Amino acid sequence: MAVIGAWGDTVFSVSRKQVKTFDGLTWEVGAKYATHDRHLKDPLLEYTGTDVEAISFTMMFSVFLGVNPMKEITKLVNAVRSGKIDRLVIGSKAYGKSKWVITKVSNQLNRYDNRGNLLAAKVDVSMQAYPER
């Protein structure tokens, strides 16, 4: 099994029996500025600090890829509801200067069997940096 990365106990991995990874990762880093109006001059910008970093990505869960979609979705939803905080590591790199929290999970429940069991889902995950106080 090839482990691509992890956020706490949520492991992104690929093997012959199971595919549980992400796609389309976006990492946003920004800064905040205050604008000061000046008489008969252009406004003056003042750097006030960094903005909250954000990461988003999509995960596909499918029984056809060896993953129980509802189990994985429940794990992510529980992390949102409990405010779970952890490091995001991909490869050997820890992303950001701090830990991350999942702020939103958006689920597209795509395919069910004839008994109502979820077979495939697409999950959009949004995270924000959670710096130490």
C-alpha positions as CSV (number, residue, x, y, z in Angstrom):
1,M,0.0,0.0,0.0
2,A,1.3,3.5,-0.9
3,V,0.5,6.1,1.7
4,I,0.2,9.5,0.1
5,G,-0.5,11.4,3.2
6,A,-2.7,11.9,6.3
7,W,-4.8,14.3,8.3
8,G,-4.7,12.6,11.8
9,D,-6.1,9.1,11.4
10,T,-7.6,9.9,8.0
11,V,-5.0,8.3,5.7
12,F,-4.8,9.0,2.0
13,S,-3.6,5.8,0.3
14,V,-3.6,3.7,-2.8
15,S,-3.2,-0.1,-3.0
16,R,-4.4,-3.0,-5.3
17,K,-7.4,-3.5,-3.0
18,Q,-8.3,0.1,-2.1
19,V,-8.2,3.7,-3.4
20,K,-8.7,6.4,-0.7
21,T,-7.1,9.6,-1.9
22,F,-7.9,13.1,-2.9
23,D,-8.0,15.2,-6.1
24,G,-7.8,18.9,-7.0
25,L,-6.1,20.1,-3.8
26,T,-6.2,23.9,-3.5
27,W,-4.1,25.8,-0.9
28,E,-4.9,29.4,-0.3
29,V,-2.6,31.8,1.5
30,G,-3.4,35.5,1.8
31,A,-2.6,38.7,3.7
32,K,-4.8,41.4,5.2
33,Y,-4.4,45.1,4.6
34,A,-6.1,48.2,6.0
35,T,-6.8,51.0,3.7
36,H,-6.2,54.6,4.9
37,D,-7.7,57.4,3.0
38,R,-5.6,60.5,2.5
39,H,-6.6,64.0,1.5
40,L,-5.9,64.6,-2.2
41,K,-3.6,61.5,-2.4
42,D,-4.0,57.9,-3.3
43,P,-5.1,55.7,-0.4
44,L,-2.3,54.1,1.6
45,L,-2.3,50.4,2.3
46,E,-1.0,49.0,5.6
47,Y,-0.1,45.4,6.1
48,T,-2.0,44.1,9.2
49,G,-1.1,40.4,9.1
50,T,-1.8,37.1,7.4
51,D,-5.3,35.8,6.6
52,V,-6.4,32.4,7.6
53,E,-5.0,29.7,5.3
54,A,-7.4,27.4,3.6
55,I,-7.2,24.1,1.8
56,S,-9.8,22.3,-0.1
57,F,-9.9,19.0,-2.0
58,T,-12.3,16.4,-3.4
59,M,-12.4,12.7,-2.4
60,M,-14.2,9.9,-4.3
61,F,-15.4,7.0,-2.2
62,S,-16.7,3.8,-3.9
63,V,-17.3,0.2,-2.9
64,F,-15.9,-0.6,-6.4
65,L,-12.6,0.9,-5.1
66,G,-12.6,-1.0,-1.9
67,V,-14.0,1.7,0.3
68,N,-17.2,2.0,2.3
69,P,-18.5,5.5,1.3
70,M,-20.9,6.0,4.3
71,K,-18.2,4.9,6.8
72,E,-15.7,7.5,5.4
73,I,-18.3,10.2,5.2
74,T,-19.4,9.6,8.8
75,K,-15.8,9.8,9.9
76,L,-15.4,13.2,8.2
77,V,-18.7,14.5,9.4
78,N,-17.8,13.5,13.0
79,A,-14.5,15.4,12.7
80,V,-16.4,18.5,11.7
81,R,-18.9,18.2,14.5
82,S,-16.2,17.5,17.2
83,G,-13.8,20.2,16.0
84,K,-11.0,17.8,15.4
85,I,-7.6,19.5,14.9
86,D,-4.6,17.8,13.3
87,R,-1.6,18.2,11.0
88,L,-2.1,17.7,7.3
89,V,0.9,15.8,5.8
90,I,1.2,14.9,2.2
91,G,4.3,13.0,1.2
92,S,6.9,14.1,3.7
93,K,5.7,17.7,3.9
94,A,3.5,19.1,6.6
95,Y,1.3,21.8,5.0
96,G,1.0,25.2,6.7
97,K,2.6,26.5,9.9
98,S,-0.1,25.0,12.1
99,K,-2.7,22.3,12.4
100,W,-5.9,22.2,10.4
101,V,-9.6,21.8,11.1
102,I,-12.3,20.7,8.7
103,T,-14.8,23.5,8.4
104,K,-17.1,22.0,5.8
105,V,-17.9,18.6,4.1
106,S,-20.2,18.7,1.1
107,N,-21.4,15.2,0.0
108,Q,-22.7,14.1,-3.4
109,L,-24.3,10.7,-2.8
110,N,-24.1,9.4,-6.3
111,R,-25.0,5.7,-6.5
112,Y,-27.1,3.3,-4.4
113,D,-27.8,-0.4,-4.7
114,N,-31.4,-1.9,-4.7
115,R,-31.4,-2.0,-0.9
116,G,-30.5,1.6,-0.3
117,N,-26.8,1.1,0.5
118,L,-24.6,3.9,-0.7
119,L,-22.1,2.6,-3.3
120,A,-20.3,5.8,-4.5
121,A,-20.0,9.4,-3.3
122,K,-18.0,12.5,-4.1
123,V,-17.0,14.5,-1.1
124,D,-15.7,18.1,-1.1
125,V,-13.6,18.9,2.0
126,S,-12.8,22.4,3.2
127,M,-10.2,23.1,5.8
128,Q,-8.8,26.1,7.6
129,A,-5.5,26.6,9.5
130,Y,-6.0,26.4,13.3
131,P,-3.0,28.1,14.8
132,E,-2.0,27.7,18.5
133,R,-3.0,30.5,20.7
